[in-house]
Amino acid sequence: MDAIANIKKENITNLAIEGKRADERDLKEYRELKIIPNYIKKAEGSAYVELGGTKVIVGVKYDIGTPFPDIPNEGVMTTSAELPPMASPEFESGPPGEDAIELARVVDRGIRESKSLDTAKLCIKPGELVRIVFVDIQVLDDDGNLLDASGIGAITALKCAKMVVYDDDGNPTDKIEPLPLRKVPVTCTIAKIGGQLLVDPQKDEEKVMDTRITVTTDEDGNIVAMQKGESGSFKLGEVMEAVRLATVKGQENREKILKAIEEVSD
């Protein structure tokens, strides 16, 4: 088994050095991306995402609760991720492990730090009642780059989510309106293999990569979040190139997100 793993690692590394990949993609090319907004009809918002062989469903629900004492005029967003054994033999049942926690945090940070969700507009009665928005990530199949697939699913689900309007006394009305989103942050994950940078690493590439970096950008080209993974390192020039790639590829995927939502709305 180790011999087979070493041969595969050497093959993937040698291909990367030559500017090639096992699935014949360009180093800067994403796998085919499929987005289905409003996938779960009973959720306030949802999305199904396929990124190559990776499949995730993201659901958005909200509840009514009390605000945090230090932000009495703002609602709350919380993100969770589930990696069930059916999605990969590497996942185990039980409480969320480190991978699930990291996945949820990276997705959450990109949305939160971009100020995409206007939490002030989630307030119903200052100091008393606010909306608490739950973003739940369910992995169906892991073929690599869960970070980008989940990030795309989360912002798509939020973008098409609806909420009940409450009156000044905190009573629900018959009116429905979209969640108050100001930005569409998109994550882009870049792996480093054999000194080369590869966007959207699939599973085998993740197993042999030296390190990875996930950069979240908004439509104005601002870097709103960044997360490094694995033990390897990036040179300054490589980080700058990763940021450039994330900005370009993030915009390409953002256009696909908005197009998918528009097609469902028509």
C-alpha positions as CSV (number, residue, x, y, z in Angstrom):
1,M,0.0,0.0,0.0
2,D,2.8,2.4,0.9
3,A,4.6,1.6,-2.4
4,I,1.4,2.4,-4.3
5,A,0.9,5.6,-2.4
6,N,4.5,6.7,-3.0
7,I,4.2,6.0,-6.7
8,K,1.0,8.0,-6.9
9,K,2.6,10.9,-5.0
10,E,5.6,10.9,-7.3
11,N,3.4,10.8,-10.4
12,I,1.3,13.7,-9.2
13,T,4.3,15.7,-8.1
14,N,6.2,15.1,-11.4
15,L,3.1,16.1,-13.4
16,A,2.8,19.3,-11.4
17,I,6.4,20.2,-12.0
18,E,5.7,19.8,-15.8
19,G,2.6,22.0,-15.5
20,K,0.2,19.1,-15.8
21,R,-2.4,17.3,-13.8
22,A,-3.7,13.7,-13.7
23,D,-7.2,14.8,-14.7
24,E,-5.7,16.9,-17.6
25,R,-6.8,20.2,-16.2
26,D,-4.6,23.3,-16.4
27,L,-3.0,24.2,-13.1
28,K,-5.2,27.3,-12.8
29,E,-8.4,25.5,-13.9
30,Y,-11.4,24.6,-11.7
31,R,-13.3,21.4,-12.2
32,E,-16.8,21.6,-13.6
33,L,-19.0,23.5,-11.2
34,K,-22.7,22.8,-10.9
35,I,-24.9,25.0,-8.6
36,I,-28.6,24.4,-7.8
37,P,-30.1,27.1,-5.6
38,N,-33.2,26.5,-3.5
39,Y,-32.5,22.7,-3.5
40,I,-34.3,22.1,-0.2
41,K,-37.8,23.4,-0.5
42,K,-38.5,23.5,3.2
43,A,-35.4,25.5,4.1
44,E,-35.4,29.3,4.2
45,G,-32.5,29.0,1.7
46,S,-30.4,26.2,0.3
47,A,-28.0,25.1,-2.4
48,Y,-26.6,22.0,-3.9
49,V,-23.1,22.2,-5.3
50,E,-21.0,19.8,-7.3
51,L,-17.4,20.6,-7.8
52,G,-16.0,17.8,-9.9
53,G,-16.8,14.7,-7.8
54,T,-17.2,16.7,-4.6
55,K,-20.9,17.2,-3.6
56,V,-22.3,19.3,-0.8
57,I,-25.7,20.6,0.3
58,V,-26.0,23.8,2.3
59,G,-29.2,24.8,4.2
60,V,-30.1,28.1,5.8
61,K,-32.6,28.3,8.6
62,Y,-33.3,31.0,11.1
63,D,-34.7,31.2,14.6
64,I,-35.7,34.0,16.9
65,G,-33.6,34.6,20.1
66,T,-31.9,37.3,22.2
67,P,-28.9,39.2,21.0
68,F,-25.5,39.1,22.6
69,P,-25.1,41.8,25.3
70,D,-22.3,43.6,23.5
71,I,-24.2,43.8,20.2
72,P,-27.8,44.3,21.3
73,N,-28.9,45.7,17.9
74,E,-27.5,42.9,15.7
75,G,-28.6,39.4,14.8
76,V,-26.3,36.4,14.8
77,M,-25.0,33.9,12.2
78,T,-23.6,30.5,13.0
79,T,-22.1,28.0,10.7
80,S,-21.7,24.2,11.2
81,A,-20.4,21.4,9.0
82,E,-21.1,17.6,9.0
83,L,-18.7,15.1,7.5
84,P,-20.5,11.8,7.5
85,P,-18.8,8.4,6.9
86,M,-20.9,7.9,3.8
87,A,-19.1,10.9,2.2
88,S,-15.6,9.4,2.6
89,P,-14.0,6.4,4.3
90,E,-11.8,8.9,6.1
91,F,-14.7,10.5,8.0
92,E,-15.9,9.0,11.2
93,S,-19.3,9.3,13.0
94,G,-19.6,11.2,16.2
95,P,-19.0,14.9,17.2
96,P,-17.4,17.2,14.7
97,G,-13.7,16.6,14.3
98,E,-10.9,19.1,13.4
99,D,-11.7,18.9,9.6
100,A,-15.4,19.7,10.2
101,I,-14.5,22.6,12.6
102,E,-12.0,24.1,10.2
103,L,-14.4,23.8,7.2
104,A,-17.2,25.6,9.1
105,R,-14.8,28.3,10.4
106,V,-13.3,29.1,7.0
107,V,-16.7,29.4,5.4
108,D,-18.1,31.4,8.3
109,R,-15.1,33.8,8.4
110,G,-15.3,34.6,4.7
111,I,-19.0,35.6,5.1
112,R,-18.6,37.3,8.5
113,E,-15.4,39.3,7.7
114,S,-16.7,40.5,4.4
115,K,-19.7,42.1,6.2
116,S,-21.8,40.3,3.6
117,L,-24.8,39.7,6.0
118,D,-26.1,42.9,7.4
119,T,-26.7,41.7,10.9
120,A,-28.2,45.0,12.0
121,K,-31.1,44.3,9.7
122,L,-31.6,40.9,11.5
123,C,-32.6,42.8,14.7
124,I,-36.4,42.8,15.5
125,K,-36.4,44.6,18.9
126,P,-33.1,46.0,20.0
127,G,-31.8,44.3,23.1
128,E,-34.7,41.8,23.1
129,L,-35.3,39.9,19.8
130,V,-33.1,39.2,16.8
131,R,-32.9,36.6,14.1
132,I,-30.3,33.9,14.5
133,V,-29.2,32.5,11.1
134,F,-27.9,29.0,10.9
135,V,-25.8,27.9,7.9
136,D,-25.6,24.0,7.9
137,I,-23.1,22.3,5.5
138,Q,-23.7,18.7,4.7
139,V,-21.0,16.9,2.7
140,L,-22.4,14.2,0.4
141,D,-19.2,13.1,-1.4
142,D,-15.6,14.3,-0.8
143,D,-13.4,14.3,-3.8
144,G,-11.3,17.2,-2.6
145,N,-11.6,21.0,-2.0
146,L,-14.6,20.9,0.4
147,L,-13.7,24.5,1.4
148,D,-14.6,26.0,-2.0
149,A,-17.6,23.8,-2.6
150,S,-19.0,24.6,0.8
151,G,-18.2,28.3,0.5
152,I,-20.0,28.5,-2.8
153,G,-22.9,26.6,-1.4
154,A,-23.1,28.8,1.7
155,I,-23.2,32.1,-0.1
156,T,-25.6,30.8,-2.7
157,A,-28.0,29.5,0.0
158,L,-27.8,32.9,1.9
159,K,-28.3,34.8,-1.4
160,C,-31.5,33.1,-2.2
161,A,-32.8,32.8,1.4
162,K,-36.1,34.5,2.5
163,M,-37.2,35.6,5.9
164,V,-40.5,36.7,7.5
165,V,-40.8,40.5,8.2
166,Y,-41.7,41.4,11.9
167,D,-43.5,44.5,13.0
168,D,-42.1,47.0,15.6
169,D,-43.8,45.0,18.4
170,G,-41.9,41.8,17.4
171,N,-44.9,40.1,15.8
172,P,-44.6,38.2,12.5
173,T,-46.4,39.7,9.5
174,D,-47.4,38.1,6.2
175,K,-44.5,39.8,4.4
176,I,-41.4,37.9,3.1
177,E,-38.2,39.5,2.1
178,P,-34.6,38.3,1.2
179,L,-31.9,38.1,3.8
180,P,-30.0,41.4,3.8
181,L,-26.8,40.5,1.9
182,R,-24.4,43.2,0.8
183,K,-21.5,41.2,-0.6
184,V,-20.9,37.9,-2.4
185,P,-17.6,36.6,-0.9
186,V,-16.1,33.6,-2.7
187,T,-13.4,31.3,-1.5
188,C,-10.5,30.0,-3.7
189,T,-8.2,27.3,-2.5
190,I,-4.7,26.8,-3.9
191,A,-2.5,23.9,-3.3
192,K,1.3,23.8,-3.6
193,I,2.8,20.6,-5.1
194,G,6.3,20.3,-6.4
195,G,6.8,24.1,-6.1
196,Q,3.8,24.7,-8.3
197,L,0.4,26.3,-7.4
198,L,-2.7,24.5,-8.4
199,V,-6.3,25.8,-7.9
200,D,-9.1,23.5,-6.8
201,P,-7.1,20.4,-5.7
202,Q,-9.0,17.1,-6.0
203,K,-8.6,14.4,-3.4
204,D,-5.4,12.7,-4.6
205,E,-3.7,16.1,-4.9
206,E,-4.8,17.0,-1.4
207,K,-3.1,13.9,-0.1
208,V,0.2,14.7,-1.6
209,M,0.2,18.6,-1.4
210,D,2.9,20.3,0.6
211,T,0.6,23.0,1.8
212,R,-2.5,25.0,0.8
213,I,-4.0,28.4,1.2
214,T,-7.6,29.5,1.0
215,V,-8.3,33.2,0.1
216,T,-11.8,34.7,0.2
217,T,-12.4,37.8,-1.9
218,D,-15.4,40.0,-2.6
219,E,-16.7,41.5,-5.8
220,D,-14.5,44.6,-5.2
221,G,-11.4,42.5,-5.2
222,N,-10.9,42.9,-1.4
223,I,-9.3,40.1,0.5
224,V,-11.7,39.4,3.3
225,A,-10.3,36.2,4.8
226,M,-7.3,33.9,4.4
227,Q,-6.5,30.5,5.8
228,K,-3.3,28.4,5.4
229,G,-3.5,24.6,5.9
230,E,-0.9,21.8,6.2
231,S,2.6,22.1,7.5
232,G,4.4,23.4,4.4
233,S,5.2,27.0,3.6
234,F,4.7,29.6,0.9
235,K,7.2,32.2,-0.2
236,L,6.0,35.8,-0.4
237,G,5.8,35.7,-4.2
238,E,3.7,32.6,-4.0
239,V,1.3,34.2,-1.6
240,M,0.9,37.1,-3.9
241,E,0.3,34.8,-6.9
242,A,-2.3,32.9,-4.8
243,V,-4.1,36.1,-4.0
244,R,-4.1,37.1,-7.7
245,L,-5.5,33.7,-8.6
246,A,-8.1,33.8,-5.9
247,T,-9.3,37.2,-7.1
248,V,-9.6,36.1,-10.8
249,K,-11.1,32.7,-10.1
250,G,-13.3,34.0,-7.3
251,Q,-14.9,36.4,-9.8
252,E,-15.4,33.7,-12.3
253,N,-17.2,31.5,-9.7
254,R,-19.2,34.5,-8.4
255,E,-20.6,35.1,-11.9
256,K,-21.6,31.4,-12.0
257,I,-23.3,31.7,-8.6
258,L,-25.3,34.8,-9.6
259,K,-26.2,33.2,-13.0
260,A,-27.5,30.1,-11.2
261,I,-29.7,32.2,-8.9
262,E,-31.0,34.3,-11.7
263,E,-32.0,31.3,-13.7
264,V,-34.0,29.9,-10.8
265,S,-35.6,33.3,-10.2
266,D,-36.8,33.7,-13.9
